[in-house]
């Protein structure tokens, strides 16, 4: 025990210190738990959703090495330094306290000393990123509050090091001085002092350390840094199913007339509890914003700002909603759109999933946006004019192009493709999709797929007029009811014909049939055409021997790559083509940049900023490639439009078209054809 008189023994030997600590803990803890209870009640305002299918691993923190390392050091620093917090609080009651079993050990002192410094280094990194680099992704974030949090963390680390230094000078340090080199280097500041002065500073830094920790505990739940406590639960309850799957709405038509059915998110109470938990978890790091195709091309959509605005709105109206619910009273509903989130922001989203891929705490931005779209479309009939045309075509013709179903198999004339009418499907059912059936450029993909399958001797058939739109455009635009009608009809047809394996060349069809049809009883084995081609080449059933002399940059479709994790199969097929050289786009694989067609944006005009397909086309041109490879008809259409706008300095070809040329499967066995004109 330091000192025999003065300030130190007053707090150390009397009841004042322990009593003061108990009061401080009670106050800070009371503030914390009162707010925690309120936040829990806010989450309970949300709609139920099953999230018991959980995962414990977090793999995304280090996606960006610098910022990821910074956050990891702070996080693990606090985990390790929990031992010092236990020691500090206990020493108020017993100055000689040591943690049982491993207290006073040399290794513990070294770890504590090292992590104190590492956390300070991480704070320096954070300040460098925010004050020197000042990346655009921080636009709109609460940087002043972040600076205050960093200052508190720095104070906690600094008081810990000086506390240990004072204890070394006093000769009462828990671990050998040699094993705490940083604290030991500071200790000479106190060695020349008298024993009482050393004791005074030891108690001063101890109490400063404790009060900073308690202040941190009380402040955080009221700040924008809630993620410090809730990001782990949010990751725990993250969706473990395919990222491309959307949660279905259960629409009861009987209840619809009475107004008891929620058609999407009209108010904050219509969001699910997980979507509300997402709002607490945002770190405001802006990674989602920095990769968003809409934000990058001058649109007002920022995934980060959507979450922040919804969070601020929840904190504003939450207390009144909780009080009204407990009293059994109704409250005036404040609409989310356009009061909290502007309509234009909701429609800008291409549902590419880049934001969700980047988010270190697994916020599900697309779910929030689609739920707001559902309300605007089904609840309020408020949507862009082009969306109205799309939905009318789907309702009347069962395809977005508005073409007659009787013409769905016209692209296959003279190809001797069997069209199923009655009876069982062969080994493979080729699901062509609407683009491959009705768009002139996408038809060439369908024809190439057929010729390659015929070349490999694969038995297959198509549904022809019995194939309806899979429903993806209706669902992503917000018309969940129309999607479910199309989905149920398709599931019924596929079940009746006994479909075993379904091959698709459209990633949107692939994602819907594979990941979303099981919600309606449709469980089928679904493969993308590039996966099947890779398998056929590996088995020797396809032998690409013809040279295709192109420098090709492959573009990862969002619904094949990020949403379903298929990156290697297309590259593997292209890698087997003689004469073909390849180059990666600057943004590729998990960080691929959208073509601009997803989320039903294929049928909506871009009224603001630069066109997304032009941004991607220019990126491909910058590589020096003579061709851009795709594995999606939507991507082919959008990027070919971009190439035409740039003077056709680059060709756009599907993997199937390149393979067709290399295997001599085409009618003339010549080079891959250029994309043709689109059907209006």
C-alpha angles and dihedrals in degrees: 000000000000122000133356100230142020132040098334099059091044091064096031102048102031131065093250096089098047092042092050091049092051091051092047092049091048092051096045093041091048092052091047097047094043089056092042090055091050092049090049090053090050090055090049088061088072128092120265120264129170111246102155091114093089140167128210103203125093112201103160105071094088097044087109102043100206102044090032092056090047093054092042092054092051093045096047090039090062091045092053093041092056083091091061091049090054090049094048095050093044093048090064087067098033117017091198094053119141128179109258118257099004105028115123090019118143095231093053091053091050093049093048093048093046095049092048088060094042091054090051089050089050090052089053090051091050092051090048092053093046102038105028108026094030095185117207091241089076091064108125095014121126096251097164091058090046089054090052091051091050090050090053092049090048090051091051092051095043095049089049093054093046091046090055090045092053090048091051089052089050092048094238100103115141096229131038110280092234089061093055099055098167095049089043090054089055094045095085087071087072104030095085091054127094121262094257093049090050089050091049093054092044090056092041093056092041092056094040088053092049095046093048090052092049092045089051090051093051096043103046099069090056094047136076088256096081087126089082088074105023105039092083094054089044091055089044091057095041119134110269095187123089110303090231094063118101124206110255121234117229103226115193109191091199090058091041092074091052092051094240095121122092109221097195128308113326094153136015090264089062092064116093121253089251091054089052091048087053089061092058092048100059111120091193088231091140096221089131091051094049093057099038110118091211094052091043091056099048103269122138093240115113115167088206095053092047090057093043093049092048090048093051090048092050091052090049099050100023099088092052093046092049092048092048093048092050090049093046091240133137121240132200108268119230111207118233091218122086097349096064104012120025117237093238090058091055093051096046094071118107092190088230093148095228090127093052092045091055100040109107092203099046100248109176102220096169092060091057093048096046092047089054090047090052091057094046092050104036101023103037106014088227114141142120115293092243089057088058090057091049093051094046090052091050092048096046103031104019091235134078093237092062091230121148114267089229088070095052094103097039091104088066097057112134091012095096092231113167112235115206116232105152132356134042127321119250122240092295131030109203107217101202101186129214097280092051090048102045112018113084094219094045091047087069089061091052091049091049091050091051094049093048092049090048090049089054093047094240113162109230144146138192131227096228112186091003090067111092128188107287088233099243095127092050093048096046093046089053106259097123093165094058091045092054092049091053092042094052093049092050093046089051092051094045091049093048094053091046096238109197105172122018120197118196133179095197114081090206091058089043093053095044099047094040102041108020107033091067087071086065098043097270110129111167137155104251125187131180115236092245090056091051092046091051090052093048092051091048090051091049093243090118122043115186103203103147117096120242107191104204138120099228130193111201117218116208111225110227096229092049098041116028096022097045107016098239107143107127104052096067091044091048092054093047089047090061094057112106114234094012117126121192138204128188120239114239088249108045145141109008090003097047116144117238122250089223099250103100126100089038088293086130087083099038127084122238103232097171133053128344122336111259093222090056091052091053094043092052089051090054092047090052090064092062091240119154093208139027117218121214137176099202132069092219090055091047093053095045097043093043087054087052092049091051091051088054093050098267093281089149132040124226117215135171118233088246091059093051092047091047090059093045094052095043088239094138124094092259100019088233131139121304112284122245117246113271132216121300126244108250 
